[in-house]
């Protein structure tokens, strides 16, 4: 396996793991937050608007974690700095 193929394989594996952990964690967190909010609304229906607002803010913050993981995976796949370094190194080796 060449170095370029190894970098590609590791990049794809890393992106896959990033997406996997980045989607499982926020999904579990959003489920827990929604369950806790529904329990709180069931116990105190008068404060449903306040709880709903707080729930939506917390869901947005949790979802941002998944978006960050997606962005990191895209960077690893399409803007990997190791690609550029390896290609420059290969070009300098070929040139002289």
N, C-alpha and C positions, 0 to 999 in steps of 0.2 A: 504494500500500500504506500503510495507516495505521500509526501508531506501535505500536499494540497488536498488530497482525498481525506487524510486524517483530520485536517482542520475543518473540512466540510462536514465530516461525520460527527465530530465533537460539537460543532456549531448547531447542527440539526438536533442532536441529542439534548444539548443544553436548552435550546429553544423549546423543545417538547416538554422537558421537565419544568421549565419556567411556566409554561402555559398550564401544565397539569397542577402544579402546586398553587399557581396564581389563580386558578379558577375554583379549586376545591376549598381553599381557605375562605375566600370571600363568600362562597355559596353557603358554607356552614355558618359563617358569622351572620349573614343576612337572614338565614332561617331562624337562628337563635334570637336575633333582634326582633324579628316579626312576631315570633311566639311570645316573647316577653312583653312586647307592646300590646298584643291582643289580650294577654292575661291582665295587664294593667288596665286596659280599657274595660274589660269585663268586670273588674273589681271597682273601678271608678269611672262610670260612664260620663259623668259631668266634665271630666278633664280630657275627654277624647280628642278635642282639637289640639290641645297642648301636646298630648302624647303623640298624636299623628305628625305634628310638625317636627318634634324631636326625632321621631322614627325616620322621617324622610331625610333629615339632615344626616343622621347616622348611617342610613343606607347609602347616601351619596358618598360619604367618607369611606365606607367599606368597599363600595364599587370602584372608587378611585384606586384602591390597591390592585384590583384585577386589571384595571386599565394600565397601571404602571408595569405590571408583569407582561402585559401584551406588548407594550412599547419596548421593553427590554428584549423580549423575544424577537421582535422585528429588527431591532438594532443588531442583535447577535446574528440574525440571518442575512440581513441586507447591508448593514454598515459595519461589519466586523472589522476592527482595526488590525486584527491578525492577518486578514486577507491582504491588505495593503502592504504590511510589513513583509510578508512572505513573498509577494510579487516583486517588491523592490529588491529584496535580497536575491531572488532568483535572477532578476535583470542585471544586477551588479555582478553576480557570479558569471553570467553568460557573457557580459561585456568584457570582463577581463579579470 
